[in-house]
Amino acid sequence: MARTVIDVDDEMLADAAKIFGTTTKVDTVNAALEDAIKCRKRASFLNWIAEGGLPDLTGPVEAPADPHQVA
């Protein structure tokens, strides 16, 4: 793991530590980075689905002509 020196807003770091339940700055920063990455990946995946990424699973659902007919 690379060692990096950064300036971090102390209030934001404290808020993030509370949110993630972390006790060290390293753990807090790593948890925040992991959360940000996962959030962006989820958003990207949801956009892909919304744009038709899974056409067989997201297309219109058609009811059978005869309501008693089982598919």
C-alpha positions as protocol buffer text, in pm:
chain_id: "A"
residue {
  index: 1
  type: MET
  ca { x: 0 y: 0 z: 0 }
}
residue {
  index: 2
  type: ALA
  ca { x: 135 y: 342 z: -92 }
}
residue {
  index: 3
  type: ARG
  ca { x: 193 y: 604 z: 174 }
}
residue {
  index: 4
  type: THR
  ca { x: 35 y: 937 z: 81 }
}
residue {
  index: 5
  type: VAL
  ca { x: 27 y: 1266 z: 268 }
}
residue {
  index: 6
  type: ILE
  ca { x: -298 y: 1461 z: 228 }
}
residue {
  index: 7
  type: ASP
  ca { x: -479 y: 1748 z: 400 }
}
residue {
  index: 8
  type: VAL
  ca { x: -819 y: 1633 z: 520 }
}
residue {
  index: 9
  type: ASP
  ca { x: -1100 y: 1842 z: 668 }
}
residue {
  index: 10
  type: ASP
  ca { x: -1110 y: 1736 z: 1034 }
}
residue {
  index: 11
  type: GLU
  ca { x: -1487 y: 1780 z: 1070 }
}
residue {
  index: 12
  type: MET
  ca { x: -1558 y: 1574 z: 760 }
}
residue {
  index: 13
  type: LEU
  ca { x: -1316 y: 1306 z: 878 }
}
residue {
  index: 14
  type: ALA
  ca { x: -1487 y: 1293 z: 1219 }
}
residue {
  index: 15
  type: ASP
  ca { x: -1832 y: 1272 z: 1055 }
}
residue {
  index: 16
  type: ALA
  ca { x: -1712 y: 994 z: 825 }
}
residue {
  index: 17
  type: ALA
  ca { x: -1564 y: 803 z: 1120 }
}
residue {
  index: 18
  type: LYS
  ca { x: -1901 y: 815 z: 1295 }
}
residue {
  index: 19
  type: ILE
  ca { x: -2083 y: 701 z: 982 }
}
residue {
  index: 20
  type: PHE
  ca { x: -1845 y: 412 z: 914 }
}
residue {
  index: 21
  type: GLY
  ca { x: -1775 y: 324 z: 1276 }
}
residue {
  index: 22
  type: THR
  ca { x: -1401 y: 354 z: 1225 }
}
residue {
  index: 23
  type: THR
  ca { x: -1146 y: 460 z: 1486 }
}
residue {
  index: 24
  type: THR
  ca { x: -839 y: 553 z: 1282 }
}
residue {
  index: 25
  type: LYS
  ca { x: -785 y: 806 z: 1006 }
}
residue {
  index: 26
  type: VAL
  ca { x: -652 y: 537 z: 774 }
}
residue {
  index: 27
  type: ASP
  ca { x: -955 y: 315 z: 826 }
}
residue {
  index: 28
  type: THR
  ca { x: -1190 y: 612 z: 783 }
}
residue {
  index: 29
  type: VAL
  ca { x: -1031 y: 726 z: 458 }
}
residue {
  index: 30
  type: ASN
  ca { x: -1023 y: 371 z: 321 }
}
residue {
  index: 31
  type: ALA
  ca { x: -1389 y: 315 z: 418 }
}
residue {
  index: 32
  type: ALA
  ca { x: -1491 y: 643 z: 255 }
}
residue {
  index: 33
  type: LEU
  ca { x: -1302 y: 559 z: -64 }
}
residue {
  index: 34
  type: GLU
  ca { x: -1455 y: 212 z: -77 }
}
residue {
  index: 35
  type: ASP
  ca { x: -1803 y: 356 z: -20 }
}
residue {
  index: 36
  type: ALA
  ca { x: -1758 y: 621 z: -290 }
}
residue {
  index: 37
  type: ILE
  ca { x: -1638 y: 361 z: -542 }
}
residue {
  index: 38
  type: LYS
  ca { x: -1924 y: 121 z: -466 }
}
residue {
  index: 39
  type: CYS
  ca { x: -2178 y: 404 z: -486 }
}
residue {
  index: 40
  type: ARG
  ca { x: -2053 y: 514 z: -829 }
}
residue {
  index: 41
  type: LYS
  ca { x: -2045 y: 156 z: -957 }
}
residue {
  index: 42
  type: ARG
  ca { x: -2404 y: 97 z: -837 }
}
residue {
  index: 43
  type: ALA
  ca { x: -2519 y: 420 z: -1002 }
}
residue {
  index: 44
  type: SER
  ca { x: -2344 y: 326 z: -1325 }
}
residue {
  index: 45
  type: PHE
  ca { x: -2501 y: -20 z: -1321 }
}
residue {
  index: 46
  type: LEU
  ca { x: -2849 y: 123 z: -1256 }
}
residue {
  index: 47
  type: ASN
  ca { x: -2804 y: 368 z: -1545 }
}
residue {
  index: 48
  type: TRP
  ca { x: -2698 y: 80 z: -1768 }
}
residue {
  index: 49
  type: ILE
  ca { x: -3012 y: -113 z: -1673 }
}
residue {
  index: 50
  type: ALA
  ca { x: -3231 y: 196 z: -1726 }
}
residue {
  index: 51
  type: GLU
  ca { x: -3080 y: 239 z: -2073 }
}
residue {
  index: 52
  type: GLY
  ca { x: -3176 y: -114 z: -2170 }
}
residue {
  index: 53
  type: GLY
  ca { x: -2870 y: -307 z: -2058 }
}
residue {
  index: 54
  type: LEU
  ca { x: -3085 y: -612 z: -1982 }
}
residue {
  index: 55
  type: PRO
  ca { x: -3355 y: -605 z: -2250 }
}
residue {
  index: 56
  type: ASP
  ca { x: -3483 y: -956 z: -2178 }
}
residue {
  index: 57
  type: LEU
  ca { x: -3539 y: -872 z: -1813 }
}
residue {
  index: 58
  type: THR
  ca { x: -3658 y: -513 z: -1835 }
}
residue {
  index: 59
  type: GLY
  ca { x: -3894 y: -522 z: -2130 }
}
residue {
  index: 60
  type: PRO
  ca { x: -4270 y: -486 z: -2106 }
}
residue {
  index: 61
  type: VAL
  ca { x: -4461 y: -761 z: -1933 }
}
residue {
  index: 62
  type: GLU
  ca { x: -4750 y: -890 z: -2140 }
}
residue {
  index: 63
  type: ALA
  ca { x: -5045 y: -1066 z: -1982 }
}
residue {
  index: 64
  type: PRO
  ca { x: -5174 y: -1377 z: -2162 }
}
residue {
  index: 65
  type: ALA
  ca { x: -5483 y: -1324 z: -2380 }
}
residue {
  index: 66
  type: ASP
  ca { x: -5675 y: -1580 z: -2173 }
}
residue {
  index: 67
  type: PRO
  ca { x: -5641 y: -1499 z: -1801 }
}
residue {
  index: 68
  type: HIS
  ca { x: -5687 y: -1870 z: -1720 }
}
residue {
  index: 69
  type: GLN
  ca { x: -5402 y: -1973 z: -1950 }
}
residue {
  index: 70
  type: VAL
  ca { x: -5080 y: -2062 z: -1773 }
}
residue {
  index: 71
  type: ALA
  ca { x: -4756 y: -1973 z: -1945 }
}
